[in-house]
């Protein structure tokens, strides 16, 4: 009985999280950098984003990208912010750029495809969104 209730609780949590809006990777899945300056900027950006200071968060991620322009985790996080801001075309482009640098990081690639799917969905491109979500699912399987 306890296993059954735990399973129901986990299923409910998954369903609720899936309906929460933007489905993206958790930051802890994405190593940001070994560079201390980039790490400090990314941490500041996350803190700003969490407190609703989206413009300041964007500025910090952009500064970090000037230091490490080939860092796919930074491009991914900037894409998430642009999606939250309603800048859907830019979010899609940033996520695609992240995928270009992501290499074999399937979790990051899947997160980027989910951002692309969400951006397309918000723009009314339903077939394009479905295609992006399918590509995200391929990364996890």
URLIN-V20493 format. One record per residue. N is the residue number from 0. OMEGA is omega in whole degrees, 0 to 359 (none if undefined). Layout:
n=N omega=OMEGA
n=N omega=OMEGA
This chain:
n=0 omega=181
n=1 omega=178
n=2 omega=180
n=3 omega=180
n=4 omega=177
n=5 omega=178
n=6 omega=178
n=7 omega=178
n=8 omega=180
n=9 omega=178
n=10 omega=178
n=11 omega=179
n=12 omega=179
n=13 omega=180
n=14 omega=179
n=15 omega=181
n=16 omega=178
n=17 omega=180
n=18 omega=188
n=19 omega=179
n=20 omega=185
n=21 omega=180
n=22 omega=180
n=23 omega=179
n=24 omega=174
n=25 omega=182
n=26 omega=182
n=27 omega=176
n=28 omega=187
n=29 omega=176
n=30 omega=185
n=31 omega=186
n=32 omega=170
n=33 omega=180
n=34 omega=184
n=35 omega=181
n=36 omega=179
n=37 omega=179
n=38 omega=179
n=39 omega=179
n=40 omega=180
n=41 omega=178
n=42 omega=178
n=43 omega=179
n=44 omega=179
n=45 omega=179
n=46 omega=178
n=47 omega=180
n=48 omega=180
n=49 omega=180
n=50 omega=174
n=51 omega=180
n=52 omega=186
n=53 omega=181
n=54 omega=178
n=55 omega=178
n=56 omega=178
n=57 omega=181
n=58 omega=179
n=59 omega=177
n=60 omega=178
n=61 omega=176
n=62 omega=179
n=63 omega=179
n=64 omega=174
n=65 omega=178
n=66 omega=182
n=67 omega=184
n=68 omega=179
n=69 omega=183
n=70 omega=185
n=71 omega=180
n=72 omega=179
n=73 omega=178
n=74 omega=180
n=75 omega=183
n=76 omega=176
n=77 omega=177
n=78 omega=178
n=79 omega=180
n=80 omega=179
n=81 omega=176
n=82 omega=178
n=83 omega=180
n=84 omega=181
n=85 omega=178
n=86 omega=192
n=87 omega=179
n=88 omega=179
n=89 omega=178
n=90 omega=180
n=91 omega=180
n=92 omega=179
n=93 omega=178
n=94 omega=177
n=95 omega=177
n=96 omega=177
n=97 omega=178
n=98 omega=179
n=99 omega=180
n=100 omega=189
n=101 omega=180
n=102 omega=183
n=103 omega=180
n=104 omega=186
n=105 omega=180
n=106 omega=179
n=107 omega=179
n=108 omega=179
n=109 omega=178
n=110 omega=178
n=111 omega=179
n=112 omega=176
n=113 omega=176
n=114 omega=179
n=115 omega=178
n=116 omega=179
n=117 omega=180
n=118 omega=179
n=119 omega=178
n=120 omega=180
n=121 omega=179
n=122 omega=179
n=123 omega=178
n=124 omega=186
n=125 omega=177
n=126 omega=178
n=127 omega=178
n=128 omega=180
n=129 omega=178
n=130 omega=180
n=131 omega=179
n=132 omega=177
n=133 omega=179
n=134 omega=176
n=135 omega=181
n=136 omega=178
n=137 omega=182
n=138 omega=184
n=139 omega=181
n=140 omega=none
